Amino acid sequence: MAFTVPDGHVLVRCARDSWADRLDGVMVGFEADSLDAQNRTGWTILVLGRARLLERSQLTELSGFTDRAR
């Protein structure tokens, strides 16, 4: 799953007509983490919020977002 965080929003790229379509307007949780086993360090973040489906054209409204798929 690919995600990015422009302008304080968590954007998750999903295919059209996917499971994500059912989440529009629903409260969701998103977790990302990383672990460096060699150095025994890591981080994790959990975000709670309301999901909203966006069309590709709406992405340009978010500052800091670059759509690399174009």
C-alpha positions as CSV (number, residue, x, y, z in Angstrom):
1,M,0.0,0.0,0.0
2,A,1.4,3.4,-1.0
3,F,0.7,6.4,1.2
4,T,1.9,10.0,1.6
5,V,1.2,12.8,4.1
6,P,0.9,16.2,2.3
7,D,-0.5,19.2,4.2
8,G,-1.4,17.1,7.3
9,H,-3.6,14.6,5.4
10,V,-2.8,10.9,5.1
11,L,-3.4,9.8,1.5
12,V,-3.6,6.1,0.7
13,R,-3.6,5.1,-3.0
14,C,-6.2,2.5,-3.7
15,A,-7.6,1.0,-6.9
16,R,-11.0,2.2,-8.2
17,D,-13.9,0.0,-7.0
18,S,-11.8,-1.4,-4.2
19,W,-12.5,-2.1,-0.5
20,A,-11.6,1.5,0.2
21,D,-14.9,2.7,-1.5
22,R,-16.8,1.4,1.5
23,L,-14.9,3.7,3.9
24,D,-16.1,7.0,2.6
25,G,-17.3,9.0,5.7
26,V,-16.3,6.2,8.2
27,M,-14.0,6.8,11.2
28,V,-10.8,4.8,10.5
29,G,-7.3,4.3,12.0
30,F,-4.1,4.3,10.0
31,E,-0.8,3.0,11.4
32,A,2.7,3.2,9.9
33,D,5.9,2.0,11.5
34,S,9.6,1.2,10.9
35,L,12.0,-1.0,12.8
36,D,15.8,-1.1,12.6
37,A,16.6,-4.4,14.2
38,Q,20.3,-3.9,14.0
39,N,20.2,-0.7,16.0
40,R,17.2,-1.7,18.1
41,T,15.4,1.5,17.2
42,G,12.1,2.2,15.6
43,W,9.0,4.3,15.4
44,T,5.3,4.0,15.0
45,I,2.4,6.4,14.4
46,L,-1.3,5.9,14.7
47,V,-3.8,8.4,13.2
48,L,-7.5,8.4,13.7
49,G,-9.9,10.3,11.5
50,R,-12.8,10.3,9.0
51,A,-12.0,8.7,5.6
52,R,-12.9,10.7,2.5
53,L,-12.6,9.4,-1.1
54,L,-10.9,11.9,-3.4
55,E,-10.8,12.0,-7.2
56,R,-7.4,12.6,-8.8
57,S,-8.5,16.1,-9.7
58,Q,-9.0,17.0,-6.0
59,L,-5.4,16.0,-5.1
60,T,-4.0,19.2,-6.5
61,E,-5.9,21.2,-3.9
62,L,-3.6,19.8,-1.2
63,S,-0.4,21.7,-0.9
64,G,2.8,19.6,-1.0
65,F,1.2,16.8,-2.9
66,T,2.8,15.5,-6.1
67,D,1.0,12.8,-8.1
68,R,3.9,10.7,-9.4
69,A,1.5,8.4,-11.3
70,R,0.7,11.1,-13.9
